[in-house]
Amino acid sequence: MATVTITNAEKALKEFYLDVIAHQINTQSNPLYAMIKRNESCVYGKEVRKAAIYGVNGGVSAGTEDGNLPGATGNRYAQFVSTLKNLYGTVEISDKAIRAGENASGAFVNLLNEEMDGLLRGAKFNFARMLYGDGSGKLCTLSGAASDTAVVNVDTARNLAVGMVVDIFTGAAATAATVSGLTVKGIEKAESGYNITLSQKVTAAKDSIMTVQGSKDREITGLEAIFSTSGSLYGIARSGNGWLNAYTAASTGSISDAKIQAAIDAAEETSGSNIDIALCSYGVRRAYASALESNKRSVNVTELEGGYKALTYAGIPIVADRFVPSGTMYLLASEDFELHQLCDWRWLEGENGSILRQIPGKPVFGATLVKYAELMCCRPCGQARLTGITEA
């Protein structure tokens, strides 16, 4: 890049950075994401419509040599319907940086690399976080009322990071934010929960929830929604449709191979699924490693695509992830999950295909990475979860 201009900066974003960023988000956000199939099938307009097969074909039987053939009974289908979720990531480059790069293109490339790295870190963090959510965008809950203070106490910080921009709502049912556009300035462990320092003072009720800016009820359908026992999933009521219910073993206590196997068997025996990955909190992984050592067994470690290191049980990788709730282990069949997308990651283009646009009122150019997608699990009853595990 001899001379830096808007034109060749855009060319670099399109021809060099896009494929690299898309690959890393898709394969390095989370080990389950790396295993999930991504395709553009079943997308109709702004919705995903997928035919899910449940049960077995009933037109099979044994009979006599000259008796009646079994009656024809087709497969059982249900149609999953869900709205494509709008996923965005933005990057900003100042006009000053571009002009300074006219005579120092190397410095501009370094700046662009840093901006892309920041976008990549933020995107990987948030899309990994969404995987475990319920689609509501909830990050945490206020443990007590906040009155004209910039420091609030919350129940968990696993979904938070310094620099995030968040909104506060009075509860899950609220449609308007109590306050919006707050930047997380600090996170500290407290005697109870975590103290979060925000960019401005707020007044909010106890049990208010915090979400990512503008994301409430707009995120992908994650594991918390798939493992829910109430309401509906992909437009189908769970009541009367037992095949929509994933298996959960609660109050697990001490983790053991037998308890893991019992949960796997519960899912596989009823659905025919093939559990091939386990995801757990760090405390659960420590507890499992300790159990192996107590039983004088070697701790086997394997490496997955994306560089993730995992313990193994019966050949199944057990991966620790910061976004898994405390005391929890998910046992999943990755082949049952698909990320249906209108397209893979793309830059949002304006007129004439331009992707860098001046932000109104600022000497800054912005570019937006977009993806329209929804996560679906075609066999919810083939997934299992252990909760209430005693952590180490």
C-alpha positions as CSV (number, residue, x, y, z in Angstrom):
1,M,0.0,0.0,0.0
2,A,2.1,2.9,-1.3
3,T,-0.2,5.8,-0.6
4,V,-3.2,5.5,1.8
5,T,-6.5,6.6,0.5
6,I,-10.1,5.8,1.4
7,T,-10.2,3.7,-1.8
8,N,-7.3,1.4,-1.1
9,A,-8.2,1.3,2.6
10,E,-11.6,-0.1,1.5
11,K,-9.8,-2.5,-0.8
12,A,-7.8,-3.9,2.0
13,L,-10.9,-4.4,4.2
14,K,-12.7,-6.2,1.4
15,E,-9.9,-8.3,-0.1
16,F,-7.6,-9.0,2.8
17,Y,-9.3,-8.6,6.2
18,L,-12.8,-9.9,5.4
19,D,-11.9,-13.6,4.8
20,V,-9.5,-13.7,7.7
21,I,-12.0,-12.1,10.2
22,A,-14.9,-14.3,9.0
23,H,-12.7,-17.5,9.3
24,Q,-11.5,-16.6,12.8
25,I,-15.0,-15.7,14.1
26,N,-16.5,-18.9,12.7
27,T,-13.7,-21.2,14.0
28,Q,-12.2,-19.5,17.1
29,S,-15.2,-18.0,18.9
30,N,-16.1,-21.3,20.6
31,P,-15.3,-25.0,20.0
32,L,-18.9,-25.8,19.4
33,Y,-19.2,-23.0,16.8
34,A,-16.2,-24.5,15.0
35,M,-18.0,-27.9,14.8
36,I,-21.4,-26.5,13.7
37,K,-22.4,-26.6,10.1
38,R,-23.1,-23.2,8.5
39,N,-25.3,-23.0,5.4
40,E,-27.8,-20.9,3.6
41,S,-30.5,-23.5,3.3
42,C,-33.9,-23.1,4.9
43,V,-33.7,-19.3,4.7
44,Y,-36.8,-17.7,3.3
45,G,-36.9,-14.0,3.3
46,K,-36.1,-12.8,6.8
47,E,-37.0,-16.2,8.4
48,V,-35.5,-19.6,8.9
49,R,-38.0,-22.4,8.2
50,K,-36.8,-25.9,8.8
51,A,-38.6,-29.2,8.7
52,A,-37.6,-31.2,11.8
53,I,-38.1,-35.0,11.9
54,Y,-39.0,-36.6,15.2
55,G,-39.9,-40.2,16.1
56,V,-39.5,-43.0,13.5
57,N,-41.3,-44.1,10.4
58,G,-44.1,-46.4,11.6
59,G,-44.5,-48.3,8.3
60,V,-42.0,-51.0,9.3
61,S,-42.9,-54.4,10.9
62,A,-42.5,-58.2,10.7
63,G,-45.2,-60.4,9.3
64,T,-46.3,-63.7,7.9
65,E,-45.3,-65.1,4.6
66,D,-48.7,-64.3,2.9
67,G,-50.2,-61.8,5.3
68,N,-50.8,-58.1,5.0
69,L,-48.0,-55.7,4.5
70,P,-47.5,-53.0,7.1
71,G,-49.6,-49.9,6.7
72,A,-47.8,-46.9,5.3
73,T,-46.9,-44.3,7.9
74,G,-44.8,-41.4,6.9
75,N,-42.1,-39.6,9.0
76,R,-43.3,-37.2,11.6
77,Y,-42.4,-33.6,10.8
78,A,-42.6,-30.3,12.6
79,Q,-41.8,-27.0,11.1
80,F,-39.3,-24.8,13.0
81,V,-39.7,-21.1,12.3
82,S,-37.5,-18.3,13.6
83,T,-36.4,-14.9,12.6
84,L,-32.9,-14.3,11.3
85,K,-30.9,-12.4,13.8
86,N,-29.0,-9.3,12.8
87,L,-25.4,-9.5,14.0
88,Y,-23.1,-6.5,13.7
89,G,-19.6,-5.4,14.4
90,T,-18.3,-1.9,13.8
91,V,-14.8,-0.4,13.3
92,E,-13.8,3.2,13.2
93,I,-10.8,4.9,11.5
94,S,-10.2,8.6,12.0
95,D,-9.6,10.9,9.0
96,K,-6.4,12.1,10.7
97,A,-5.1,8.5,10.7
98,I,-5.8,8.1,7.0
99,R,-4.2,11.4,6.1
100,A,-1.2,10.6,8.3
101,G,-0.8,7.4,6.5
102,E,-0.4,9.1,3.1
103,N,3.3,9.4,3.9
104,A,3.6,6.5,6.3
105,S,1.6,3.6,4.9
106,G,3.3,1.1,7.2
107,A,2.0,3.0,10.3
108,F,-1.5,3.0,8.8
109,V,-1.4,-0.7,8.2
110,N,-0.4,-1.3,11.8
111,L,-3.3,0.9,12.9
112,L,-5.7,-1.0,10.7
113,N,-4.4,-4.3,12.1
114,E,-5.0,-3.1,15.6
115,E,-8.6,-2.0,14.8
116,M,-9.3,-5.3,13.1
117,D,-7.9,-7.2,16.1
118,G,-10.1,-5.2,18.4
119,L,-13.2,-5.9,16.2
120,L,-12.2,-9.6,16.2
121,R,-11.8,-9.8,19.9
122,G,-15.2,-8.2,20.5
123,A,-17.0,-10.3,17.9
124,K,-15.6,-13.6,19.2
125,F,-16.4,-12.6,22.8
126,N,-20.0,-11.7,22.0
127,F,-20.9,-14.6,19.7
128,A,-19.4,-17.1,22.1
129,R,-21.5,-15.5,24.8
130,M,-24.7,-15.6,22.7
131,L,-24.3,-19.4,22.3
132,Y,-25.2,-20.0,25.9
133,G,-27.9,-17.4,26.1
134,D,-31.7,-17.5,25.7
135,G,-31.9,-14.9,23.0
136,S,-32.9,-12.2,25.4
137,G,-29.4,-10.7,25.5
138,K,-29.4,-10.8,29.3
139,L,-25.8,-10.4,30.7
140,C,-26.5,-10.2,34.4
141,T,-29.0,-9.2,37.1
142,L,-28.6,-6.3,39.6
143,S,-28.4,-7.8,43.1
144,G,-29.8,-4.7,44.8
145,A,-31.3,-1.3,43.9
146,A,-28.9,1.4,42.6
147,S,-29.6,5.0,43.5
148,D,-27.7,7.7,41.7
149,T,-24.4,5.7,41.6
150,A,-22.0,4.6,38.9
151,V,-21.1,1.4,40.7
152,V,-23.7,-1.4,40.7
153,N,-23.6,-4.9,42.2
154,V,-24.5,-7.8,39.9
155,D,-24.8,-11.5,40.3
156,T,-22.3,-12.6,37.7
157,A,-19.6,-11.0,35.5
158,R,-18.9,-14.0,33.2
159,N,-20.7,-12.2,30.3
160,L,-19.2,-8.8,30.9
161,A,-15.9,-7.1,29.8
162,V,-14.5,-3.7,30.2
163,G,-15.4,-1.6,27.2
164,M,-18.8,-3.2,26.6
165,V,-21.7,-0.7,26.0
166,V,-24.8,-1.9,27.9
167,D,-28.5,-1.0,28.6
168,I,-30.4,-1.6,31.8
169,F,-34.0,-2.8,31.9
170,T,-36.3,-3.2,34.9
171,G,-36.8,-6.9,34.0
172,A,-37.1,-9.5,31.2
173,A,-40.6,-8.2,30.2
174,A,-39.6,-4.6,29.9
175,T,-39.6,-3.1,26.4
176,A,-38.0,0.2,27.2
177,A,-34.6,0.6,28.8
178,T,-34.3,2.4,32.2
179,V,-31.0,3.8,30.9
180,S,-29.0,3.0,27.8
181,G,-25.6,3.5,26.2
182,L,-23.5,2.8,29.4
183,T,-19.9,1.8,29.0
184,V,-18.4,-0.8,31.4
185,K,-15.4,0.9,33.0
186,G,-14.4,-1.6,35.6
187,I,-15.2,-5.1,37.0
188,E,-14.3,-6.1,40.6
189,K,-15.1,-9.2,42.6
190,A,-17.1,-8.2,45.7
191,E,-17.9,-10.0,48.9
192,S,-21.1,-11.0,47.2
193,G,-21.3,-10.9,43.4
194,Y,-19.4,-8.3,41.4
195,N,-19.2,-4.5,41.4
196,I,-19.5,-3.0,38.0
197,T,-18.3,0.6,37.4
198,L,-20.3,2.3,34.6
199,S,-19.6,5.5,32.6
200,Q,-22.4,7.4,34.4
201,K,-24.5,7.3,37.5
202,V,-27.7,5.3,37.3
203,T,-30.9,4.7,39.3
204,A,-32.3,1.2,38.8
205,A,-34.4,-1.3,40.8
206,K,-33.2,-4.5,42.3
207,D,-33.4,-7.5,39.8
208,S,-33.0,-5.1,36.8
209,I,-31.1,-6.8,34.0
210,M,-28.2,-5.6,31.9
211,T,-28.0,-6.3,28.1
212,V,-25.6,-5.4,25.3
213,Q,-26.6,-2.1,23.7
214,G,-29.7,-2.4,21.5
215,S,-29.7,-6.3,21.7
216,K,-32.5,-7.1,24.1
217,D,-34.6,-10.0,22.7
218,R,-32.6,-9.8,19.4
219,E,-29.9,-12.4,19.9
220,I,-29.6,-15.9,18.5
221,T,-31.4,-18.8,20.1
222,G,-28.7,-20.2,22.4
223,L,-28.4,-23.2,24.7
224,E,-30.4,-21.6,27.6
225,A,-33.4,-21.4,25.3
226,I,-32.9,-24.9,24.0
227,F,-32.7,-26.3,27.5
228,S,-35.7,-24.3,28.8
229,T,-38.7,-26.3,30.0
230,S,-41.4,-23.7,29.4
231,G,-42.9,-21.7,26.6
232,S,-42.1,-22.5,23.0
233,L,-39.0,-23.3,20.9
234,Y,-38.8,-22.1,17.2
235,G,-42.5,-21.4,17.3
236,I,-43.7,-24.8,18.7
237,A,-45.1,-25.1,22.2
238,R,-43.2,-27.5,24.4
239,S,-46.4,-28.6,26.1
240,G,-47.4,-31.9,24.5
241,N,-44.2,-32.1,22.5
242,G,-41.8,-34.0,24.7
243,W,-39.2,-34.4,21.9
244,L,-38.6,-30.6,22.2
245,N,-37.3,-31.1,25.8
246,A,-33.6,-31.6,26.4
247,Y,-32.4,-33.7,29.3
248,T,-31.3,-32.0,32.5
249,A,-29.9,-33.7,35.6
250,A,-30.1,-31.2,38.5
251,S,-28.4,-31.2,41.9
252,T,-25.5,-33.3,40.6
253,G,-23.0,-32.7,43.4
254,S,-19.6,-34.3,42.9
255,I,-18.8,-34.9,39.3
256,S,-18.0,-38.4,38.2
257,D,-17.7,-40.5,35.0
258,A,-20.8,-42.4,36.0
259,K,-22.9,-39.2,36.2
260,I,-21.6,-38.0,32.9
261,Q,-22.4,-41.3,31.3
262,A,-25.9,-41.4,32.8
263,A,-26.7,-38.1,31.2
264,I,-25.3,-39.1,27.9
265,D,-27.3,-42.3,28.0
266,A,-30.5,-40.5,28.9
267,A,-30.1,-38.4,25.7
268,E,-28.9,-41.0,23.4
269,E,-31.3,-43.8,24.4
270,T,-34.4,-41.7,23.8
271,S,-33.3,-39.8,20.7
272,G,-30.5,-41.8,19.0
273,S,-28.2,-38.7,19.1
274,N,-24.4,-39.0,19.2
275,I,-22.9,-36.8,22.0
276,D,-19.5,-35.7,20.8
277,I,-18.6,-32.6,22.9
278,A,-18.9,-31.4,26.5
279,L,-18.8,-27.8,27.5
280,C,-18.4,-26.8,31.2
281,S,-17.4,-24.0,33.5
282,Y,-13.8,-23.8,34.6
283,G,-14.7,-24.8,38.2
284,V,-16.3,-28.0,36.8
285,R,-13.3,-28.8,34.7
286,R,-11.1,-28.5,37.8
287,A,-13.4,-30.7,39.8
288,Y,-13.4,-33.4,37.0
289,A,-9.6,-33.3,36.8
290,S,-9.4,-33.6,40.5
291,A,-11.7,-36.6,40.4
292,L,-9.5,-38.3,37.8
293,E,-6.4,-37.7,39.9
294,S,-8.1,-39.0,43.1
295,N,-8.9,-42.2,41.2
296,K,-5.3,-42.5,40.1
297,R,-6.3,-42.0,36.5
298,S,-4.3,-40.1,34.0
299,V,-5.6,-36.8,32.7
300,N,-5.8,-37.0,29.0
301,V,-5.7,-33.8,27.0
302,T,-6.5,-33.3,23.4
303,E,-6.4,-30.2,21.1
304,L,-9.4,-29.3,19.0
305,E,-9.7,-27.1,15.8
306,G,-9.2,-23.5,16.8
307,G,-6.5,-24.4,19.3
308,Y,-8.8,-25.4,22.2
309,K,-7.3,-27.8,24.7
310,A,-9.7,-30.3,26.3
311,L,-9.8,-33.1,28.8
312,T,-11.5,-36.2,27.4
313,Y,-14.1,-38.7,28.6
314,A,-14.7,-41.8,26.5
315,G,-13.2,-39.9,23.6
316,I,-15.5,-36.9,24.1
317,P,-13.6,-33.6,24.6
318,I,-14.5,-31.7,27.7
319,V,-13.9,-28.0,27.1
320,A,-14.0,-25.2,29.7
321,D,-15.7,-22.0,28.6
322,R,-16.1,-18.8,30.7
323,F,-19.6,-18.3,29.5
324,V,-21.0,-21.6,30.9
325,P,-22.9,-21.0,34.1
326,S,-21.3,-22.1,37.3
327,G,-21.7,-25.8,38.2
328,T,-22.9,-26.7,34.7
329,M,-21.8,-29.2,32.0
330,Y,-23.5,-29.4,28.6
331,L,-23.3,-32.7,26.7
332,L,-24.1,-32.0,23.0
333,A,-24.4,-33.7,19.7
334,S,-22.8,-31.1,17.4
335,E,-24.4,-32.7,14.2
336,D,-27.8,-31.6,15.5
337,F,-26.9,-27.9,15.4
338,E,-26.8,-25.7,12.3
339,L,-26.2,-22.0,11.9
340,H,-28.6,-21.0,9.1
341,Q,-27.5,-17.7,7.5
342,L,-28.5,-15.4,4.7
343,C,-24.8,-15.0,4.0
344,D,-21.5,-15.3,5.8
345,W,-19.8,-12.2,7.2
346,R,-19.9,-9.3,4.9
347,W,-19.1,-5.6,5.0
348,L,-22.3,-3.4,5.0
349,E,-22.1,-1.6,1.6
350,G,-23.4,1.8,0.7
351,E,-23.8,3.3,-2.7
352,N,-21.3,2.2,-5.3
353,G,-20.2,-0.6,-3.0
354,S,-18.5,1.7,-0.5
355,I,-18.0,0.3,3.0
356,L,-16.2,3.2,4.7
357,R,-18.6,6.1,5.5
358,Q,-18.1,9.3,7.5
359,I,-19.9,9.2,10.8
360,P,-22.2,12.3,10.8
361,G,-20.7,15.1,12.8
362,K,-17.3,13.4,13.4
363,P,-14.0,13.3,11.5
364,V,-14.2,9.6,11.6
365,F,-15.0,6.9,9.0
366,G,-16.8,3.7,10.1
367,A,-17.3,0.2,8.5
368,T,-19.8,-2.4,9.7
369,L,-19.4,-6.1,9.5
370,V,-22.8,-7.9,9.2
371,K,-24.3,-11.4,9.3
372,Y,-27.9,-12.4,9.3
373,A,-28.2,-15.8,11.0
374,E,-30.0,-18.1,13.5
375,L,-28.9,-21.1,15.4
376,M,-31.2,-24.1,15.3
377,C,-31.0,-27.5,17.0
378,C,-33.1,-30.1,15.1
379,R,-33.1,-32.6,17.9
380,P,-33.4,-30.9,21.3
381,C,-34.2,-34.1,23.1
382,G,-30.8,-35.4,22.0
383,Q,-28.9,-33.0,24.2
384,A,-28.1,-33.3,27.9
385,R,-27.0,-31.1,30.8
386,L,-25.7,-31.5,34.3
387,T,-26.4,-28.7,36.8
388,G,-25.6,-28.2,40.4
389,I,-22.1,-29.7,40.1
390,T,-19.8,-29.0,43.0
391,E,-16.9,-26.9,41.6
392,A,-13.3,-27.1,42.7
